[in-house]
Amino acid sequence: MGLHVLVTGGAGFVGANVVSALLDAGFDVRILDNFSTGQRDYLPKDVMIIRGDILNKSDVETAVSNIDAIVHLAAQTGVIGSIEDPYHDCQLNIVGTLNLLEACRIHNIKKFVYASSNAPLGKQSPPATEDKAPLPISPYGASKLAGEGYCLAYHGSWGVNTVVLRFANLYGPFSIHKNSVVAQFLKDIVERGEITIDGDGEQTRDFIYVKDLCDVIIKALTSDIGGEIFQIATGKETSIQELAQMIQHTISSPISIKQGPGRQGDIRKNYSAISKVKRELNWEPQVSLEEGLRATYSWFTKWQQSH
Ligand SMILES: NC(=O)c1ccc[n+]([C@@H]2O[C@H](COP(=O)([O-])OP(=O)(O)OC[C@H]3O[C@@H](n4cnc5c(N)ncnc54)[C@H](O)[C@@H]3O)[C@@H](O)[C@H]2O)c1
C-alpha cells in the first residue's frame, strides 16, 4: 500500500500488534516510543524506532517527517494511574495528543487514528454507543474525552481526517506487562496455576481480540472517513466468571479458581453496540473469545519460556 505510518506507543501491547499487522499489510512503519511500558523484545529487529517522547516537540518533529498517517496509541493508559497522578495523565493524554495533532496540521498529515476507550462515557449505562453524552468518572476518562474533542476539532477546523476508536477490553499477545483481567489471569496461571476473581464474578465486559482491532485500524487508515467516533468491540457481554471457566476449558491443565474481595467502584456491566462501525467501516470482529484466548495463552507460555 506504500503509506508511511507513524505509530506512537508502538512498543506497547496494542502497538506491537498494530506494527506487525501494518508491516504484514505492506505499510512503511515508524515507531515513536519512550519505552516507559513498551518493550523492545516485542518488536521486529529491523523496524524503524525513534526513542522519544510525545511531550517533546522536537522528538515529535523528527518522528513525523515524511509521514502520511498517524496511529496515536502512546498514553497514560489506566484509571488507577490517572487517580494517582491526574496532572501526568492530563499532560500525556491531552497535551501529548495535541502535539501530534498540531504536527498533522503543520505538516499536512491527513489521517490520524486515535486510541480512545469507553472511559469517556463513564456513568452512562450500557451498551456504550457513539451518541451517548460522555459523563467521565475518572481523570483517565476526562483526558481521553479531551483527546476525542481535539480530534473532532482538528477535523472541523483543519480537515485532518481524525478517526476516534473507542476500544473495549482488549486481550492478545504482547500483553504480559498489562494488568487487564485476561493478562492477569494468564500470568497467574503460567506462574502459579491459580486465578483470583474479584468479587462475585458476575460483572460483565466486552472482550475483543487485538487482531480484530488491528483490522479495523487498517480500515480506518485506508478509508476517507474523518471527524468520526466508533465503538470497537464485539457487542457481546461476558461475565468474569464465564471468562474464568472458558480459560479453564481452553488450557487443558487444571487450575484453581479463587474468589477475592470485590473492587471498589468496579463497573457491573459493560459492553458496546457496534452497528456504526459495521455500517461505515464495513468491519466486524472475526475471532471468537475461545479462539483468541487459546492464541493468547499460547503466546504467554512461549514468552515465559523464552524470558
Ligand atoms: N489495552 C486496552 O484494553 C485498551 C483499552 C482502551 C484503550 N486503550 C488505549 O490504547 C492505547 C495503547 O494501550 P496499550 O494497552 O497498548 O498500553 P501500553 O502501555 O502497552 O502501551 C503504551 C505505549 O506508549 C508508550 N508511551 C507511554 N508514554 C509515552 C510518551 N510520553 N512518549 C512516547 N511513548 C510513550 C509506552 O512505552 C508503551 O509502549 C492507549 O492509548 C490506551 O489508552 C487500551
The ligand as an ORCA input file, in Angstrom:
! r2SCAN-3c Opt
* xyz 0 1
  N      -5.395     -2.225     26.354
  C      -6.680     -1.916     26.395
  O      -7.560     -2.751     26.740
  C      -7.118     -0.512     25.989
  C      -8.485     -0.195     26.088
  C      -8.885      1.080     25.716
  C      -7.971      1.999     25.249
  N      -6.649      1.682     25.178
  C      -5.709      2.695     24.677
  O      -4.867      2.079     23.721
  C      -3.588      2.718     23.736
  C      -2.485      1.674     23.865
  O      -2.648      0.996     25.111
  P      -1.811     -0.309     25.488
  O      -2.737     -1.195     26.228
  O      -1.091     -0.800     24.311
  O      -0.791      0.309     26.552
  P       0.795      0.061     26.703
  O       1.194      0.667     27.997
  O       1.112     -1.352     26.454
  O       1.371      0.928     25.505
  C       1.587      2.325     25.584
  C       2.883      2.619     24.851
  O       3.103      4.036     24.860
  C       4.444      4.289     25.243
  N       4.482      5.617     25.862
  C       3.931      5.969     27.061
  N       4.175      7.275     27.301
  C       4.866      7.747     26.228
  C       5.396      9.022     25.910
  N       5.278     10.065     26.748
  N       6.039      9.169     24.736
  C       6.208      8.104     23.892
  N       5.724      6.883     24.163
  C       5.061      6.702     25.322
  C       4.809      3.164     26.191
  O       6.191      2.952     26.330
  C       4.099      1.988     25.520
  O       4.924      1.386     24.547
  C      -3.633      3.722     24.868
  O      -3.929      4.985     24.318
  C      -4.780      3.240     25.736
  O      -5.346      4.284     26.485
  C      -6.205      0.442     25.550
*
